[in-house]
Amino acid sequence: MKYTINNYYWKSTYIAKVNGKSNVYKLEREFLKPSIQASYSLEDGIYEIKDHDGTKLIAIKGEKVKEISRNDIEKLFAEKPRSKPAKK
């Protein structure tokens, strides 16, 4: 899916794919490079978008885009519960 940042500001605008949580930066991110100024090709996943107006998080599935919160990401990347020990 093509995504274009409307309020593009060269030095401080980016899109990063969120891959998990980080103890240092809070989010483990992969910064993407635009194909044409402010235009990105995005796959299904969660992305952090920073533009001149601020930062937001979105989830993409197919052609649907939904803005999400940091709490949503916390739940999504929460540690999986420990598995029960195997019965003998």
C-alpha angles and dihedrals in degrees: 000000000000116000123185125194108226099196095048115178110176102218100044106027122103148143119218128184110232111227101172144303126317127201090213105038099020091234129056102223140181110208114221129212119227118243091215123007107300094351119114135180107225131189127203110298145079121302137187113216123195120187138152091289097051141269130314137171124227136184119213125199116168107315094335120105121192127180111230137188133240087252089060089054092048090055093045096051097035114134113271114249115260114264118246116257114261116262117248 
